[in-house]
Amino acid sequence: MEALFFGIGIGIVGMSAAAWGMFDRWVEHKEKLAEKDDVASQKIAALSSENEQLSQHIIAMHDRVAMLERIATDRETSSAKLSDEIENLRS
């Protein structure tokens, strides 16, 4: 009878150790997943910031091109008048 209790005791200890090992692996796995999520969140934040900066840069470049187009096509500017005067003097 004592051998049976000893065997059951050994079995319980073995099952407890196995369960603890599984629980410990599960916790480590969850921690690794959380770390990956943190890295992914940081990358997303960095890309969002870069995207905002690039969007602002594109807006600024668009405004500059619009200004240059207006200067190039506006015949009332002093540079257009000066160019016309130079052409008249050449004639």
N, C-alpha and C positions, 0 to 999 in steps of 0.2 A: 504494500500500500504506500509505503514511503517513497518507493521508486516512482510510483505514478504521480504523487504530488511533486516530487523532484522534477520529473519530466514536464509536468504542466508548468511549473515555475520557470524552468529553463525556456519553455515555449513562450510564455508570457514575456519574459525578459527579451527574448529574440524578436518577437513581434513588436515590442515597444521600441527597440533599437531600430528596427526597419522602418517603423512608422515615423520615428524622429528623423531618420535620414531622409525619408521622402518629404517630410515637412520642411526640412532645412533646404533641400534642393528646390522646392517650390518657392520658398522665400527668396533664395538667390536668383531664381528665374524672374520673379516679379521685380526685384531690384534692378536687374539688367534691362528689363523692359522699360522701367521708369527712366533709367539713364538714357536709353535710346530715344525715348519720348522727349526728354530734356534737350538732347542734342538736336533732334528734329525741330523742336520749337525754337531753339536758338538760330538754326539755319533759316527757318521761315521768317523770323524777325529780321535777320540780316538781309535776306532777299527782299522783304517788304520795304525796308529802309532804302536799299539801293534802288528799288523800283520807283520809289517816291522821288529820290534825287534825280534819277534819269528822266522822269516825267517832267519835273520842274525845268531841267535842262532843255528838254525838247520844246517846252512852252516858250522859254527864253529865246531859243534859236528860231522858232516860228515867228515870234515878234520881231526879231532882227531882220529876218528875210522879208517880212511884210513892210518894214520900214525902208529897206533897200529898194524894194519894188516901187514903193511910193516915190522915193527920191528919183529913181530912174525914169519913171513915167510922168512925173509932175513937171510940166513945162513952166511953171511959175517960180521955180527955185532960182536962186542966184547962179548956181552952177550951170543950169540950162541956159540962162540968159548970157552968161559969160561965154559959153560954148558957141552960141549963136552969133555973138559979136565978133568972136575970133573968126568964124567962118565968113562973116560979112566982110571982114578986113582982108581976108585972103582973096576974095573975088575981085 
